Amino acid sequence: MNNQVRIEPKGGKFAVVLEHDGSTQEMDVRDTYQEAEKYAFYVASRVKLDVYYRGQKLDERKG
């Protein structure tokens, strides 16, 4: 799998997962998709990776 930040459903919540150089790390679990998306883009900006949800690359919403 590619290096990426993913949002994954997890027991009614949403996990933010970092996949980098063959290793996977769950960064955090958020109550809502919107909170997870915001955090995922924050992480992605720090490590310069793209964000994915259900196999689709997401674009950060501005405004």
Backbone as numpy.savetxt, mean C-alpha at the origin, in Angstrom:
# Nx Ny Nz CAx CAy CAz Cx Cy Cz
7.54 -11.16 -7.69 6.70 -9.97 -7.69 7.58 -8.73 -7.69
7.05 -7.65 -8.21 7.78 -6.39 -8.30 7.86 -5.72 -6.93
8.84 -4.85 -6.79 8.90 -4.00 -5.61 7.70 -3.07 -5.65
6.95 -3.03 -4.56 5.72 -2.23 -4.56 5.20 -2.07 -3.14
4.28 -1.13 -3.00 3.47 -0.98 -1.80 2.08 -1.43 -2.19
1.48 -2.34 -1.39 0.15 -2.87 -1.69 -0.81 -2.58 -0.55
-2.07 -2.42 -0.93 -3.16 -2.36 0.04 -3.89 -3.68 -0.10
-4.06 -4.39 1.03 -4.72 -5.70 1.02 -5.83 -5.73 2.06
-7.01 -6.27 1.70 -8.06 -6.46 2.70 -7.56 -7.41 3.79
-7.92 -7.10 5.03 -7.50 -7.95 6.15 -8.54 -7.88 7.26
-9.40 -8.89 7.30 -10.38 -8.99 8.38 -11.25 -7.76 8.56
-11.77 -7.21 7.48 -12.63 -6.04 7.57 -11.85 -4.73 7.63
-10.54 -4.82 7.66 -9.68 -3.64 7.64 -8.78 -3.73 6.42
-7.78 -2.86 6.34 -6.90 -2.83 5.18 -5.45 -2.74 5.63
-4.64 -3.70 5.17 -3.22 -3.72 5.49 -2.43 -3.01 4.40
-1.40 -2.30 4.82 -0.45 -1.69 3.88 0.81 -2.55 3.94
1.17 -3.11 2.80 2.26 -4.09 2.71 3.35 -3.56 1.78
4.59 -3.66 2.26 5.75 -3.29 1.45 6.42 -4.56 0.95
6.56 -4.66 -0.37 7.29 -5.76 -0.97 8.53 -5.17 -1.63
9.71 -5.62 -1.17 10.96 -5.04 -1.66 12.06 -6.09 -1.65
12.68 -6.27 -2.80 13.80 -7.22 -2.94 13.46 -8.61 -2.42
12.25 -9.09 -2.73 11.84 -10.44 -2.37 11.36 -10.62 -0.95
11.35 -9.55 -0.17 10.86 -9.65 1.20 9.57 -8.85 1.33
8.65 -9.34 2.14 7.36 -8.70 2.34 7.21 -8.31 3.80
6.77 -7.07 4.03 6.58 -6.59 5.40 5.26 -5.83 5.50
4.43 -6.23 6.45 3.20 -5.49 6.70 3.57 -4.24 7.49
3.28 -3.09 6.92 3.67 -1.82 7.53 2.66 -1.35 8.57
1.37 -1.54 8.29 0.33 -1.08 9.20 -1.01 -1.65 8.76
-2.00 -1.58 9.64 -3.37 -1.96 9.31 -4.25 -0.77 9.67
-5.08 -0.36 8.71 -5.96 0.80 8.91 -7.42 0.37 8.85
-8.27 1.14 9.53 -9.69 0.79 9.61 -10.44 0.95 8.29
-10.07 1.95 7.49 -10.78 2.20 6.24 -9.82 2.15 5.06
-10.39 1.92 3.88 -9.58 1.93 2.67 -8.93 3.30 2.48
-9.67 4.37 2.71 -9.15 5.72 2.50 -7.93 5.98 3.39
-7.98 5.54 4.65 -6.84 5.71 5.55 -5.65 4.89 5.06
-5.93 3.67 4.61 -4.85 2.80 4.11 -4.23 3.40 2.85
-5.06 3.93 1.96 -4.54 4.52 0.73 -3.64 5.71 1.05
-4.06 6.56 1.96 -3.25 7.73 2.34 -1.89 7.28 2.90
-1.91 6.30 3.79 -0.67 5.81 4.37 0.20 5.11 3.32
-0.42 4.35 2.44 0.32 3.64 1.38 1.06 4.63 0.49
0.43 5.74 0.13 1.11 6.74 -0.69 2.21 7.44 0.09
2.03 7.60 1.38 3.09 8.17 2.21 4.32 7.24 2.19
4.10 5.95 2.45 5.20 4.98 2.42 5.84 4.95 1.04
5.02 4.88 0.01 5.53 4.79 -1.36 6.39 6.00 -1.73
6.02 7.17 -1.24 6.81 8.37 -1.54 8.19 8.30 -0.89
8.26 7.66 0.25 9.54 7.54 0.97 10.48 6.53 0.32
9.92 5.45 -0.22 10.75 4.40 -0.81 10.74 4.42 -2.34
10.04 5.40 -2.89 9.98 5.61 -4.34 9.46 4.38 -5.10
8.29 3.90 -4.66 7.63 2.76 -5.29 6.19 3.14 -5.63
5.55 2.30 -6.46 4.15 2.50 -6.82 3.24 1.78 -5.82
1.99 2.23 -5.77 0.97 1.65 -4.90 0.00 0.83 -5.74
-0.36 -0.36 -5.24 -1.28 -1.27 -5.94 -2.40 -1.72 -5.01
-3.56 -1.94 -5.61 -4.70 -2.54 -4.91 -5.38 -3.48 -5.88
-5.52 -4.73 -5.49 -6.13 -5.76 -6.33 -5.47 -5.84 -7.71
-4.15 -5.74 -7.72 -3.38 -5.87 -8.95 -3.36 -4.65 -9.85
-4.05 -3.60 -9.46 -4.09 -2.39 -10.27 -3.25 -1.28 -9.63
-2.42 -0.63 -10.46 -1.62 0.49 -9.98 -2.55 1.67 -9.71
-2.34 2.31 -8.57 -3.15 3.47 -8.19 -2.39 4.75 -8.47
-3.14 5.80 -8.78 -2.58 7.14 -8.91 -3.02 7.94 -7.69
-2.08 8.67 -7.12 -2.42 9.47 -5.94 -3.38 10.57 -6.34
-4.44 10.70 -5.55 -5.44 11.74 -5.80 -4.96 13.03 -5.18
-5.01 14.07 -5.95 -4.61 15.39 -5.45 -5.87 16.22 -5.22
-5.82 17.02 -4.13 -6.93 17.93 -3.89 -7.87 17.34 -2.95
